[in-house]
Amino acid sequence: MPKNSHINYIELKAYNLEQTKQFYSEAFGWAFTDYGPTYIAFSNSGLEGGLEKTDHKNLDAIKSRIISSNGTI
């Protein structure tokens, strides 16, 4: 297996960065660094990453795709 095949940074989308930051901080102890109004980085999660502000569109379509892929909501 190649040595560089592990994920070391992931970026996710979030509708409300402040609520998302508060939830993950309180629930899991994640730490955050703000980089302006549309992006925050997280650490202390076992994986470094970031959250970018986005407006959710077509949530019903996304939910259907998750369920049809055997995902759980």
HUVENBEL-V817656 format. One record per pair of residues at least 4 apart in sequence whose C-alpha atoms are under 8 Angstrom apart, sorted by sequence separation. I is the first residue (numbers start at 0). J is the second residue. D is the distance in Angstrom with one decimal. If there is no record, write none. Layout:
{{I	J	D} {I	J	D}}
//
This chain:
{{0	4	7.6} {15	19	6.1} {16	20	5.9} {17	21	6.1} {18	22	6.1} {19	23	6.3} {20	24	5.9} {21	25	6.0} {22	26	5.8} {23	27	5.4} {24	28	4.5} {25	29	7.7} {34	38	5.3} {35	39	7.5} {42	46	6.7} {43	47	7.5} {57	61	6.4} {58	62	6.0} {59	63	6.2} {60	64	6.3} {61	65	6.3} {62	66	6.2} {63	67	6.0} {64	68	6.1} {65	69	6.6} {66	70	4.9} {23	28	6.6} {24	29	4.6} {33	38	6.5} {34	39	5.4} {42	47	5.0} {65	70	5.0} {66	71	6.4} {13	19	7.1} {23	29	5.8} {24	30	6.3} {33	39	4.5} {34	40	7.4} {41	47	6.0} {42	48	6.8} {65	71	7.2} {66	72	7.7} {24	31	8.0} {32	39	5.6} {33	40	6.5} {40	47	7.6} {41	48	5.3} {65	72	7.9} {31	39	6.5} {32	40	5.2} {40	48	5.6} {41	49	5.5} {31	40	5.5} {32	41	6.5} {40	49	3.9} {41	50	7.6} {31	41	4.5} {39	49	5.5} {40	50	6.2} {62	72	7.8} {20	31	7.1} {30	41	5.6} {31	42	6.4} {38	49	6.9} {39	50	5.3} {29	41	6.5} {30	42	5.2} {38	50	5.7} {39	51	6.7} {29	42	5.8} {30	43	5.9} {38	51	4.5} {29	43	5.0} {30	44	8.0} {37	51	5.6} {38	52	6.2} {28	43	7.1} {29	44	5.5} {37	52	4.8} {28	44	7.7} {36	52	7.9} {37	53	8.0} {27	44	7.6} {16	37	7.7} {16	38	7.8} {16	39	7.5} {16	50	7.3} {16	51	7.7} {16	52	6.3} {9	46	7.7} {11	48	7.8} {13	50	6.2} {15	52	6.7} {8	46	6.3} {9	47	6.7} {10	48	5.4} {11	49	6.3} {12	50	5.4} {13	51	6.0} {14	52	5.5} {7	46	6.0} {8	47	4.9} {9	48	4.5} {10	49	4.7} {11	50	4.9} {12	51	4.9} {13	52	5.1} {14	53	5.2} {6	46	7.9} {7	47	6.2} {8	48	4.7} {9	49	6.5} {10	50	5.7} {11	51	6.2} {12	52	5.9} {13	53	5.8} {14	54	5.6} {7	48	7.9} {8	49	7.8} {10	51	7.2} {12	53	6.0} {13	54	7.8} {14	55	6.5}}
//
